[in-house]
């Protein structure tokens, strides 16, 4: 008898639970949030990602940055400007709401989601060309200007190659089924503009360069649950761009924020932090006696500078290697920096146009603070006339309390620099028409030197 044996097999469907892939998604609408997330204060709205138009948040850099005419004054690596920009306010044009959710993930992704960050390695002027001797610095579109970015949560300098930082469970909201990644989970950035000697990189190199180049200089990307899986730590951002730019929530751009002035530069290198005035009685002040204290200021400039008042008032035309009309009129101002002192001076009519004629105590009008008196500033080269005081750090002409530097200082030259020495006297005096009450006087003014 012959026996035949058959091996049969069967595929049983549905007998075992399926293993679904972990999932993350962009959040652009409130319906993607759970009731628990909404009740916890989280929100959602549309966002486009770090394209050129969106990556235009204001970085807080100054409106103007001055480049010295030569490297002898501003050395390689000199810090020209810096700022700290928050992801929430500056990660995109218009910013994000503080608790705006950008990504939603399955709860299984807790501890497995990442922030990636890098310079723009695909663009010659936005993070592709490193400055050899300055760690983390990259050439920009403006000649002699380099940019350096720092991730403020990890402390790492942005590089052309991607780096990553794990987004911690404490930075997200967990409703037990999903985790919600808000804008606050991502890192702020610290921005530095540095002077570099090599002018071979960049395009803009005129006397006044407005940074109108739209390309972002750095990016922040997201990875988790299927989003941005093509990104890997150490990969070159020039070619590794998974998710660009729709899944990249931030870009850092210099466009339309700072004007670069290629003029001679100056620095206030020596000044008294505090000028002590002698004690004076009310009776003596009422009789016209003043409490005086001299002080001096030393200013160093690159020696290509010309500071004549005529250059400011009649600048002429043309371009002389970065100097308007052949000269760059450097101005000096003593700026009233306390808002209360400025307001009280204005209310008492102690003004000359938009400038102030008296410096009042910071707490003028408060108990224990002397009233009816103020400080006038005299300069040795102004023939005994008190100086007007500037109302803001916006540098302008003499009508606003600004003086051509050679009008208030004497010039010597040493070690390739122009050195200006200015002598002043601070004088505590009775304000005509006001009654004096005894008390203390503490006033502040900033010494500002620069180009209008």
C-alpha positions in Angstrom: 0.0 0.0 0.0 1.3 3.4 -1.0 0.8 6.3 1.2 1.1 9.8 0.0 1.8 12.7 2.4 0.8 16.2 1.6 2.0 19.3 3.3 -0.6 22.0 3.2 -0.3 25.5 4.4 -2.7 28.3 5.0 -2.4 32.1 5.5 -4.5 33.3 8.3 -5.5 36.9 8.0 -6.7 39.0 10.9 -5.5 36.7 13.6 -2.6 39.0 14.7 -2.7 42.8 15.4 -1.2 44.9 12.6 2.0 47.0 13.3 1.3 50.4 11.9 4.3 52.7 11.2 4.8 55.6 13.6 3.4 58.8 12.2 4.0 62.5 12.4 2.2 65.3 10.5 2.3 69.0 10.0 -0.3 70.9 12.0 -2.0 73.8 10.2 -5.6 73.7 11.6 -7.2 73.5 15.0 -9.2 70.3 14.0 -5.9 68.4 14.2 -5.7 69.2 17.9 -7.3 67.1 20.6 -9.7 68.7 23.1 -7.1 68.2 25.8 -4.5 70.1 23.8 -6.9 73.0 23.1 -7.9 73.1 26.8 -4.2 73.2 27.7 -3.9 76.4 25.7 -2.4 75.1 22.4 -3.5 76.5 19.0 -3.0 75.9 15.3 -2.9 77.9 12.2 -1.4 77.8 8.7 2.4 78.2 8.1 4.2 77.7 4.8 7.7 76.5 5.8 11.1 78.1 5.4 10.8 79.4 1.8 12.5 82.6 0.8 9.4 84.7 1.5 8.6 83.1 4.9 12.2 83.0 6.2 12.2 86.7 6.7 11.7 87.2 10.5 13.3 90.3 12.0 16.5 89.2 13.7 17.0 92.3 15.8 20.3 93.4 14.3 21.1 97.1 14.1 19.8 99.0 11.1 23.3 100.0 10.1 26.7 98.3 10.5 29.9 100.3 9.8 32.9 98.6 8.1 36.2 100.3 8.7 38.2 101.5 5.7 41.1 99.3 6.7 41.9 96.2 8.6 44.3 98.0 11.0 41.3 99.3 12.9 38.9 96.4 12.6 40.8 93.2 12.9 39.9 89.9 11.3 37.1 88.5 13.4 36.0 91.8 15.0 32.4 91.6 16.2 30.5 94.3 14.3 27.0 93.4 15.5 25.1 90.7 17.3 21.6 89.8 18.4 19.5 87.1 19.9 16.5 86.1 17.9 13.7 83.9 19.2 12.2 81.1 17.2 8.7 82.3 18.1 9.1 85.9 17.0 11.7 85.6 14.2 11.6 82.0 12.8 9.3 83.2 10.0 7.8 86.5 8.8 5.2 87.5 11.3 6.4 84.9 13.8 4.5 82.1 15.5 2.0 82.2 18.4 3.8 81.1 21.6 1.8 77.8 21.9 1.2 77.2 18.2 1.5 73.5 17.4 3.6 72.8 14.3 3.7 69.0 14.4 1.6 66.2 15.8 3.0 62.7 16.3 1.9 59.3 17.6 2.8 59.1 21.3 5.2 56.3 20.4 7.5 59.0 18.9 8.1 60.5 22.4 11.8 60.9 22.7 12.4 60.1 19.0 11.8 63.5 17.4 14.5 65.9 16.5 15.4 69.5 15.5 17.9 69.7 12.7 19.9 72.9 12.0 22.5 74.0 9.4 23.6 76.9 7.4 22.5 77.1 3.8 25.2 75.0 2.2 23.6 75.2 -1.2 24.3 79.0 -1.7 27.7 80.6 -2.0 26.7 83.7 0.0 24.5 82.1 2.7 26.5 79.3 4.4 28.4 77.4 1.8 31.8 79.1 2.1 33.4 78.9 5.5 35.9 81.4 6.8 39.0 79.3 7.4 40.2 80.8 10.7 36.9 81.7 12.3 35.0 78.7 13.6 31.4 78.6 12.5 31.7 81.7 10.4 30.6 81.8 6.7 31.0 84.5 4.0 28.0 86.5 3.1 27.0 88.5 0.0 28.6 91.6 1.4 32.4 91.7 1.0 34.3 91.6 4.3 31.2 90.4 6.3 30.8 86.9 7.7 27.8 85.5 9.6 27.9 83.1 12.5 24.8 81.4 14.0 24.6 79.6 17.3 21.8 77.3 18.5 20.9 78.7 21.9 19.5 75.5 23.3 22.4 73.2 22.4 25.1 75.9 22.3 26.4 74.5 19.0 27.6 76.7 16.2 25.6 76.2 12.9 27.7 74.4 10.3 27.2 73.6 6.7 26.7 70.0 7.7 23.5 69.1 9.6 23.5 68.8 13.4 20.6 67.6 15.4 19.1 68.1 18.9 16.6 65.8 20.5 13.3 67.5 21.3 12.7 66.4 24.9 9.4 65.1 26.3 9.3 68.2 28.5 9.1 70.4 25.4 6.0 68.8 23.9 2.4 68.3 25.1 1.3 64.7 25.5 -2.4 63.8 25.7 -1.7 60.1 26.0 -2.4 59.3 22.4 -0.5 62.0 20.5 2.3 64.4 21.2 2.1 68.0 20.0 5.2 69.9 19.1 4.8 73.7 19.7 6.9 76.5 18.4 8.5 76.8 21.8 10.1 73.4 21.4 12.5 74.7 18.8 15.7 76.7 19.5 16.4 80.4 19.4 19.4 81.6 17.5 22.3 84.0 18.4 23.6 85.9 15.4 27.0 87.5 14.9 28.3 89.7 12.1 32.1 89.5 11.9 34.7 91.5 10.0 36.9 89.4 7.6 39.9 90.6 5.6 39.3 88.5 2.5 37.2 90.5 0.1 37.3 87.8 -2.6 34.0 86.4 -1.5 30.8 88.3 -1.9 29.3 90.7 -4.4 28.3 93.9 -2.7 31.2 96.2 -1.8 30.1 99.8 -2.3 29.9 102.6 0.2 26.3 101.7 1.3 25.2 98.1 0.8 21.6 97.2 1.5 21.3 93.5 2.0 18.5 92.7 -0.5 19.5 89.1 -1.2 16.5 86.9 -0.4 18.3 83.6 0.3 18.2 82.4 4.0 21.5 81.9 5.7 20.4 79.1 8.0 17.6 76.6 8.4 15.8 74.7 11.2 14.2 71.4 10.1 12.1 68.7 11.8 12.5 65.0 11.8 10.2 62.3 13.2 7.5 59.8 12.4 8.3 59.8 8.6 9.0 63.5 8.3 12.5 64.4 7.3 13.8 60.9 7.4 16.2 61.6 4.6 18.1 64.0 6.9 21.1 62.6 8.7 23.5 64.1 11.2 26.7 65.2 9.4 25.2 65.2 5.9 26.0 68.2 3.7 23.1 70.6 3.6 24.0 71.5 0.0 22.5 68.2 -1.1 20.7 66.8 1.9 17.4 68.6 1.9 14.5 66.2 2.7 11.4 68.1 3.5 12.6 71.5 2.2 11.0 73.8 2.8 7.5 72.8 3.8 8.6 70.7 6.8 11.3 73.2 7.8 9.7 75.6 10.3 12.3 78.3 10.4 14.9 80.1 8.3 17.3 82.9 9.3 17.8 85.6 6.7 19.7 88.9 6.6 17.5 90.3 3.8 16.1 93.8 4.1 17.3 94.3 7.7 20.7 95.9 7.9 22.6 98.4 5.8 26.4 98.1 5.6 28.3 101.4 5.5 31.8 101.1 4.2 33.3 104.1 5.9 36.0 104.9 8.3 35.1 103.7 11.8 35.6 105.2 15.3 35.5 103.8 18.8 35.0 105.6 22.2 37.9 104.0 24.0 38.3 106.1 27.2 35.6 107.9 29.1 34.6 108.2 32.8 31.9 105.7 33.8 30.8 108.2 36.5 31.4 111.9 36.9 31.1 113.0 40.5 29.8 116.5 41.1 30.6 118.3 44.4 27.9 118.8 47.0 26.3 122.1 46.9 23.8 123.9 49.1 20.4 125.1 48.0 21.3 128.7 49.0 24.5 128.6 46.9 22.7 127.3 43.8 19.9 129.9 44.3 22.6 132.6 44.2 24.0 131.2 40.9 26.9 129.2 42.1 27.4 126.0 40.1 28.9 122.5 41.0 31.3 121.7 38.3 33.3 118.6 37.4 35.6 118.2 34.3 35.8 115.0 32.3 37.6 113.9 29.1 36.7 111.5 26.3 39.2 109.8 23.9 38.0 108.5 20.5 40.1 106.5 18.1 39.3 106.3 14.4 40.8 104.7 11.4 43.2 107.3 9.9 41.5 107.6 6.6 38.7 109.6 8.2 37.8 113.2 7.5 35.5 114.8 9.9 34.9 118.4 8.7 31.5 119.8 9.3 31.3 121.0 5.7 31.3 117.4 4.6 28.2 116.8 6.6 26.3 120.0 5.7 27.5 120.0 2.0 28.3 116.4 1.2 28.7 117.0 -2.5 28.5 113.9 -4.7 30.3 111.0 -6.0 32.0 108.1 -4.3 35.6 108.3 -3.1 36.3 104.8 -2.0 33.5 104.7 0.5 33.5 108.4 1.6 30.6 110.5 0.4 31.9 113.6 -1.3 35.5 112.6 -0.4 34.8 112.8 3.4 32.8 111.0 6.0 31.5 113.4 8.6 31.8 111.7 11.9 29.4 113.1 14.5 29.4 113.1 18.3 26.3 113.3 20.5 25.5 113.1 24.2 22.2 111.2 24.2 19.7 111.6 27.0 19.1 107.9 27.7 16.5 108.0 30.5 12.9 108.3 29.4 11.8 110.0 32.6 14.6 112.6 32.4 13.7 113.3 28.8 10.0 113.6 29.5 10.5 116.0 32.4 12.9 118.1 30.4 10.3 118.4 27.6 7.5 119.3 30.0 9.6 122.1 31.5 10.5 123.4 28.1 14.2 122.7 28.4 14.6 122.0 24.7 16.0 123.5 21.6 14.0 122.1 18.7 14.1 118.4 19.2 17.3 118.5 21.3 17.4 118.9 25.1 19.3 121.8 26.7 19.5 120.3 30.2 20.2 116.8 31.6 17.8 116.0 34.5 18.1 113.4 37.2 16.7 110.0 36.1 14.1 110.1 38.9 13.4 113.8 38.6 10.1 114.7 40.3 10.2 111.8 42.8 10.6 112.1 46.5 14.2 112.5 47.7 15.4 113.7 44.2 16.5 117.4 43.9 14.3 119.5 41.7 14.8 122.9 40.2 18.3 121.9 39.2 19.8 120.1 36.2 23.1 119.5 34.6 24.5 121.4 31.6 27.4 120.0 29.6 30.1 122.4 28.3 32.8 121.6 25.8 36.2 123.4 25.8 36.0 124.1 22.0 32.5 125.6 21.9 33.3 129.0 23.4 31.5 128.7 26.7 28.2 127.7 25.2 26.4 124.7 26.7 25.9 121.7 24.4 22.5 120.6 23.2 21.8 116.9 24.1 20.5 114.5 21.5 17.1 112.9 22.0 17.9 109.5 20.5 20.7 107.4 19.1 19.7 108.2 15.6 22.6 110.2 14.3 21.8 113.4 12.5 22.8 117.1 12.3 23.4 119.9 14.7 19.8 120.8 15.0 19.3 117.5 16.9 22.2 117.8 19.3 24.9 116.3 17.1 28.3 117.9 16.6 31.0 117.4 14.0 33.8 115.5 15.8 36.4 118.1 14.9 34.3 120.9 16.4 34.4 119.3 19.9 37.8 117.5 19.9 41.4 117.9 19.1 43.2 115.6 16.6 46.5 113.7 16.8 47.7 110.7 14.9 49.4 107.7 16.3 49.9 104.0 15.3 47.9 104.4 12.1 44.9 105.9 13.9 43.3 109.3 14.3 42.9 110.1 18.0 40.4 112.7 19.1 40.5 114.1 22.6 37.5 116.0 23.9 37.3 117.9 27.2 34.0 118.6 28.8 32.6 120.1 32.0 29.5 118.9 33.7 27.8 121.7 35.6 25.0 121.4 38.2 23.0 124.6 37.9 19.7 126.2 38.9 17.0 126.0 36.3 15.7 129.5 35.8 12.1 129.9 36.9 12.1 126.8 39.0 12.2 126.5 42.8 15.0 124.3 44.2 14.3 121.5 46.6 17.2 119.5 48.2 18.0 116.0 47.3 20.2 113.8 45.2 21.0 114.0 41.5 21.8 111.0 39.4 21.7 111.6 35.6 22.8 109.5 32.7 23.9 110.3 29.1 25.4 108.1 26.4 28.4 109.2 24.3 27.7 108.2 20.7 30.1 108.6 17.8 29.1 107.7 14.3 27.9 108.6 10.8 24.4 109.9 10.1 
